[in-house]
Amino acid sequence: MNDIRIAAVIFNSPLNRIRNNLERMVQWIRAAKKRGANLICFPELNITGYTTQPDIKAAARPVAGFISQRLHQMASAEQITILAGIAEKDDKRGTFASHLVVTPQGIAGVYRKLHLAPPEKAVFSSGNNVPLFELHGIKFGIQLCYDTHFPELSTRMAVEGTDVIFMPHASPRGTPEEKLHSWLRHLTARAFDNSVYIIACNQNGDNQKELQFPGLAVVIGPSGDILEKNVSGQDGLVIADLKASTLESVRNHPMRYFLPNRKPEIYKANHPL
């Protein structure tokens, strides 16, 4: 991988306030670019807002349309890559929790959430692909909130050459400090076990649909250590430099890089759960 400076955003996302949410993104994109970031990641469903109630259907939008056009304009204006979330309307397959990857050249791809939390299954459809993206000299994947609880997904991404995994959340309840404590039980493991960078950020505040989100963001290095964090409970940015030398020092160490020593042939159970 190449060195890259990234930004992760803590962001308030009222449900179905799409144009307002989009326009409030501009200040954070400009702030990130001013501080030298080449890529900025917003929380899960930050544009449409998040709920597990049927109201999400009214907020859902197709990938092709006004949202993508506006994101492309933002990315082009600031020459930055934007990762942003929508409830995606697909007339044939349902509603997806999706994250868009938008470059100055246009839409580079879409990640659809694979693992739905039990309350989400009534309103969302699950994705079935694991796309990886190569931009700015890094290879990265995306996981959304509940996805992060499944170790196999991170390992698959790492085996396929991922350097960085972005983990946007829409995770309500608790204080920022309590949420960070919860995240660190598994996000540090995803980084440490797979020797990858992990970047996580959450929605913030009242979404005007009876949910309160603790605003926080954290960047975890490939040894499982916290590089940067923000637990302010306020909209804001985390800026972090992801260094190729840090990743290489882990992956070149025979006792710190575990992936080459996996034995996947012995992990398969006769009868999956």
Kinemage of the C-alpha trace (Angstrom):
@kinemage 1
@onewidth
@group {chain A} dominant
@subgroup {mainchain}
@vectorlist {calphas} color= white
{ca met a 1} P 0.000 0.000 0.000
{ca asn a 2} L 0.918 3.681 -0.259
{ca asp a 3} L 0.793 6.165 2.579
{ca ile a 4} L -2.578 7.891 2.764
{ca arg a 5} L -4.242 10.463 4.982
{ca ile a 6} L -7.889 9.625 5.659
{ca ala a 7} L -10.773 11.301 7.471
{ca ala a 8} L -13.654 9.681 9.355
{ca val a 9} L -16.719 11.739 10.208
{ca ile a 10} L -19.069 11.764 13.183
{ca phe a 11} L -22.341 12.952 11.684
{ca asn a 12} L -25.935 13.641 12.723
{ca ser a 13} L -28.343 12.117 10.183
{ca pro a 14} L -32.054 12.910 10.662
{ca leu a 15} L -34.237 10.416 8.843
{ca asn a 16} L -35.327 11.385 5.326
{ca arg a 17} L -33.710 14.828 5.449
{ca ile a 18} L -31.706 13.876 2.388
{ca arg a 19} L -30.892 17.239 0.835
{ca asn a 20} L -30.078 18.761 4.199
{ca asn a 21} L -27.847 15.835 5.151
{ca leu a 22} L -26.073 16.036 1.806
{ca glu a 23} L -25.381 19.738 2.073
{ca arg a 24} L -24.082 19.432 5.636
{ca met a 25} L -21.510 16.958 4.343
{ca val a 26} L -19.802 19.740 2.393
{ca gln a 27} L -18.242 21.430 5.430
{ca trp a 28} L -16.641 18.181 6.574
{ca ile a 29} L -15.380 17.309 3.100
{ca arg a 30} L -13.786 20.728 2.801
{ca ala a 31} L -12.309 20.507 6.306
{ca ala a 32} L -10.839 17.080 5.569
{ca lys a 33} L -9.349 18.229 2.283
{ca lys a 34} L -7.901 21.326 3.930
{ca arg a 35} L -6.094 19.013 6.347
{ca gly a 36} L -4.701 16.935 3.506
{ca ala a 37} L -7.043 13.941 3.464
{ca asn a 38} L -7.460 12.030 0.205
{ca leu a 39} L -10.421 9.948 1.360
{ca ile a 40} L -13.292 10.707 3.723
{ca cys a 41} L -15.656 8.170 5.283
{ca phe a 42} L -19.125 9.029 6.628
{ca pro a 43} L -21.274 6.797 8.875
{ca glu a 44} L -23.729 4.136 7.783
{ca leu a 45} L -26.854 5.569 6.095
{ca asn a 46} L -25.662 9.100 6.832
{ca ile a 47} L -27.516 10.585 3.844
{ca thr a 48} L -30.941 8.961 4.185
{ca gly a 49} L -30.831 8.385 7.938
{ca tyr a 50} L -31.351 5.104 9.763
{ca thr a 51} L -34.325 3.307 11.246
{ca thr a 52} L -35.600 -0.249 11.473
{ca gln a 53} L -39.171 0.994 11.065
{ca pro a 54} L -41.085 0.908 7.748
{ca asp a 55} L -40.352 4.647 7.368
{ca ile a 56} L -36.995 3.656 5.860
{ca lys a 57} L -38.806 2.678 2.661
{ca ala a 58} L -39.873 6.298 2.121
{ca ala a 59} L -36.287 7.491 2.617
{ca ala a 60} L -34.708 4.914 0.295
{ca arg a 61} L -33.306 6.106 -3.029
{ca pro a 62} L -31.722 4.350 -6.016
{ca val a 63} L -27.979 4.595 -6.523
{ca ala a 64} L -28.436 6.317 -9.861
{ca gly a 65} L -29.979 9.726 -9.303
{ca phe a 66} L -29.672 12.982 -7.419
{ca ile a 67} L -27.641 11.616 -4.497
{ca ser a 68} L -24.912 10.137 -6.682
{ca gln a 69} L -24.819 13.251 -8.840
{ca arg a 70} L -24.384 15.505 -5.808
{ca leu a 71} L -21.706 13.292 -4.288
{ca his a 72} L -19.845 13.291 -7.589
{ca gln a 73} L -19.980 17.090 -7.622
{ca met a 74} L -18.539 17.208 -4.086
{ca ala a 75} L -15.798 14.710 -4.859
{ca ser a 76} L -14.860 16.545 -8.045
{ca ala a 77} L -14.880 19.971 -6.416
{ca glu a 78} L -12.500 18.921 -3.646
{ca gln a 79} L -10.616 16.153 -5.498
{ca ile a 80} L -11.327 13.653 -2.758
{ca thr a 81} L -12.869 10.183 -2.511
{ca ile a 82} L -16.090 10.006 -0.503
{ca leu a 83} L -17.549 6.964 1.247
{ca ala a 84} L -21.179 7.677 2.163
{ca gly a 85} L -24.251 5.696 3.143
{ca ile a 86} L -27.794 5.435 1.840
{ca ala a 87} L -30.842 3.247 2.168
{ca glu a 88} L -30.740 1.973 -1.391
{ca lys a 89} L -33.989 1.373 -3.247
{ca asp a 90} L -33.876 -1.523 -5.688
{ca asp a 91} L -37.290 -2.118 -7.238
{ca lys a 92} L -36.491 -5.764 -7.975
{ca arg a 93} L -34.675 -6.839 -4.815
{ca gly a 94} L -35.829 -4.554 -2.006
{ca thr a 95} L -34.103 -2.018 0.214
{ca phe a 96} L -30.411 -2.298 1.066
{ca ala a 97} L -28.163 -0.608 3.615
{ca ser a 98} L -25.520 0.514 1.138
{ca his a 99} L -22.313 2.484 1.127
{ca leu a 100} L -21.198 4.324 -1.991
{ca val a 101} L -17.600 4.878 -3.076
{ca val a 102} L -17.458 8.111 -5.061
{ca thr a 103} L -14.325 9.530 -6.702
{ca pro a 104} L -13.819 12.735 -8.699
{ca gln a 105} L -14.433 10.548 -11.759
{ca gly a 106} L -17.781 9.192 -10.535
{ca ile a 107} L -19.241 6.182 -8.706
{ca ala a 108} L -16.487 3.590 -8.196
{ca gly a 109} L -18.699 1.006 -6.543
{ca val a 110} L -21.328 0.107 -3.944
{ca tyr a 111} L -21.160 -2.110 -0.873
{ca arg a 112} L -24.438 -3.657 0.308
{ca lys a 113} L -24.555 -4.723 3.940
{ca leu a 114} L -24.177 -8.496 4.188
{ca his a 115} L -25.120 -9.235 7.793
{ca leu a 116} L -28.385 -7.704 8.974
{ca ala a 117} L -29.038 -7.262 12.680
{ca pro a 118} L -32.245 -9.042 13.756
{ca pro a 119} L -34.327 -5.809 13.918
{ca glu a 120} L -33.140 -4.858 10.404
{ca lys a 121} L -34.362 -8.014 8.685
{ca ala a 122} L -37.961 -6.796 8.517
{ca val a 123} L -37.073 -3.774 6.371
{ca phe a 124} L -33.746 -4.460 4.631
{ca ser a 125} L -32.508 -7.037 2.151
{ca ser a 126} L -28.990 -8.395 2.570
{ca gly a 127} L -26.222 -8.097 0.015
{ca asn a 128} L -24.351 -11.096 -1.330
{ca asn a 129} L -21.091 -9.691 -2.705
{ca val a 130} L -17.813 -8.661 -1.062
{ca pro a 131} L -16.420 -5.903 -3.281
{ca leu a 132} L -12.941 -4.527 -2.687
{ca phe a 133} L -11.708 -1.195 -3.968
{ca glu a 134} L -8.272 -0.034 -5.126
{ca leu a 135} L -7.809 3.724 -4.936
{ca his a 136} L -4.999 6.063 -3.858
{ca gly a 137} L -2.569 3.166 -3.722
{ca ile a 138} L -4.514 1.194 -1.113
{ca lys a 139} L -6.853 -1.767 -1.328
{ca phe a 140} L -9.812 -1.454 1.003
{ca gly a 141} L -13.092 -3.026 1.990
{ca ile a 142} L -16.214 -1.761 3.699
{ca gln a 143} L -18.286 -3.350 6.460
{ca leu a 144} L -21.406 -1.818 7.957
{ca cys a 145} L -22.026 -1.965 11.707
{ca tyr a 146} L -23.383 -5.485 12.391
{ca asp a 147} L -21.063 -6.860 9.685
{ca thr a 148} L -18.105 -6.203 11.961
{ca his a 149} L -19.151 -8.937 14.402
{ca phe a 150} L -18.333 -11.703 11.907
{ca pro a 151} L -14.591 -12.477 11.838
{ca glu a 152} L -14.769 -14.480 8.599
{ca leu a 153} L -15.637 -11.379 6.593
{ca ser a 154} L -12.542 -9.462 7.686
{ca thr a 155} L -10.353 -12.513 7.122
{ca arg a 156} L -11.702 -12.978 3.614
{ca met a 157} L -10.951 -9.340 2.834
{ca ala a 158} L -7.449 -9.666 4.244
{ca val a 159} L -6.724 -12.884 2.349
{ca glu a 160} L -7.735 -11.061 -0.829
{ca gly a 161} L -5.164 -8.353 -0.170
{ca thr a 162} L -7.020 -5.687 1.777
{ca asp a 163} L -4.902 -3.092 3.601
{ca val a 164} L -7.723 -1.083 5.189
{ca ile a 165} L -11.291 -1.842 6.259
{ca phe a 166} L -13.721 1.037 6.743
{ca met a 167} L -16.489 0.276 9.238
{ca pro a 168} L -19.215 2.939 9.169
{ca his a 169} L -21.844 2.504 11.896
{ca ala a 170} L -25.367 3.572 12.748
{ca ser a 171} L -25.212 2.204 16.276
{ca pro a 172} L -27.597 3.826 18.787
{ca arg a 173} L -27.708 3.986 22.582
{ca gly a 174} L -25.115 4.585 25.256
{ca thr a 175} L -22.428 7.225 25.682
{ca pro a 176} L -19.496 7.626 23.292
{ca glu a 177} L -17.184 6.112 25.893
{ca glu a 178} L -19.487 3.125 26.390
{ca lys a 179} L -19.764 2.593 22.653
{ca leu a 180} L -15.986 2.787 22.241
{ca his a 181} L -15.570 0.167 24.967
{ca ser a 182} L -18.034 -2.059 23.110
{ca trp a 183} L -16.308 -1.536 19.756
{ca leu a 184} L -12.853 -2.274 21.104
{ca arg a 185} L -13.892 -5.778 22.116
{ca his a 186} L -14.045 -6.798 18.451
{ca leu a 187} L -12.635 -4.053 16.214
{ca thr a 188} L -9.147 -4.344 17.676
{ca ala a 189} L -9.327 -8.098 17.059
{ca arg a 190} L -10.247 -7.545 13.412
{ca ala a 191} L -7.187 -5.335 12.998
{ca phe a 192} L -4.782 -7.504 15.002
{ca asp a 193} L -5.769 -10.906 13.615
{ca asn a 194} L -5.684 -9.755 9.998
{ca ser a 195} L -2.918 -7.112 10.093
{ca val a 196} L -5.092 -4.377 8.599
{ca tyr a 197} L -6.050 -0.822 9.442
{ca ile a 198} L -9.595 -0.369 10.793
{ca ile a 199} L -11.494 2.921 10.590
{ca ala a 200} L -14.879 3.154 12.349
{ca cys a 201} L -17.263 6.090 12.707
{ca asn a 202} L -20.798 6.483 14.006
{ca gln a 203} L -23.847 8.632 13.545
{ca asn a 204} L -24.405 11.226 16.236
{ca gly a 205} L -27.273 12.675 18.229
{ca asp a 206} L -31.034 12.623 17.660
{ca asn a 207} L -32.165 11.238 14.287
{ca gln a 208} L -35.695 12.613 14.830
{ca lys a 209} L -37.040 9.065 14.749
{ca glu a 210} L -36.678 8.092 18.410
{ca leu a 211} L -33.035 7.048 18.163
{ca gln a 212} L -30.040 8.639 19.862
{ca phe a 213} L -26.549 7.910 18.570
{ca pro a 214} L -23.324 8.343 20.543
{ca gly a 215} L -20.932 10.249 18.306
{ca leu a 216} L -17.473 8.717 18.059
{ca ala a 217} L -14.804 7.625 15.608
{ca val a 218} L -11.661 5.539 15.985
{ca val a 219} L -8.695 4.487 13.861
{ca ile a 220} L -6.951 1.229 14.780
{ca gly a 221} L -3.556 0.157 13.507
{ca pro a 222} L -2.559 -3.290 12.181
{ca ser a 223} L -1.238 -4.283 15.610
{ca gly a 224} L -4.607 -3.580 17.219
{ca asp a 225} L -3.535 -0.292 18.799
{ca ile a 226} L -5.626 2.880 18.759
{ca leu a 227} L -4.022 5.503 16.515
{ca glu a 228} L -6.684 8.208 16.732
{ca lys a 229} L -10.066 8.592 18.402
{ca asn a 230} L -12.825 11.119 18.993
{ca val a 231} L -15.408 10.400 21.686
{ca ser a 232} L -16.723 13.949 21.930
{ca gly a 233} L -20.353 13.105 21.199
{ca gln a 234} L -20.347 15.983 18.723
{ca asp a 235} L -20.250 16.105 14.941
{ca gly a 236} L -16.594 16.170 13.952
{ca leu a 237} L -13.610 14.629 12.206
{ca val a 238} L -10.840 12.203 12.913
{ca ile a 239} L -7.782 12.575 10.677
{ca ala a 240} L -5.211 9.786 10.502
{ca asp a 241} L -2.129 8.947 8.474
{ca leu a 242} L -2.096 5.306 7.431
{ca lys a 243} L 1.549 4.418 6.887
{ca ala a 244} L 2.789 1.713 4.565
{ca ser a 245} L 5.862 1.236 6.776
{ca thr a 246} L 3.675 0.432 9.790
{ca leu a 247} L 1.781 -2.195 7.856
{ca glu a 248} L 4.969 -3.657 6.413
{ca ser a 249} L 6.645 -3.886 9.816
{ca val a 250} L 3.803 -6.113 11.016
{ca arg a 251} L 3.532 -8.194 7.867
{ca asn a 252} L 7.282 -8.732 7.649
{ca his a 253} L 7.464 -10.022 11.233
{ca pro a 254} L 7.203 -13.824 11.440
{ca met a 255} L 5.448 -13.741 14.832
{ca arg a 256} L 3.081 -10.830 14.182
{ca tyr a 257} L 1.585 -11.692 10.793
{ca phe a 258} L -0.771 -14.614 11.200
{ca leu a 259} L -2.549 -14.933 7.842
{ca pro a 260} L 0.219 -16.847 6.013
{ca asn a 261} L 0.002 -19.568 8.658
{ca arg a 262} L -3.736 -20.198 8.414
{ca lys a 263} L -4.931 -23.768 7.739
{ca pro a 264} L -8.389 -23.179 6.245
{ca glu a 265} L -8.686 -26.823 5.201
{ca ile a 266} L -9.191 -27.835 8.851
{ca tyr a 267} L -11.685 -25.120 9.784
{ca lys a 268} L -14.705 -26.475 7.930
{ca ala a 269} L -17.280 -28.131 10.168
{ca asn a 270} L -19.231 -31.121 8.869
{ca his a 271} L -22.487 -29.412 9.755
{ca pro a 272} L -22.587 -25.614 9.780
{ca leu a 273} L -24.726 -23.926 12.412
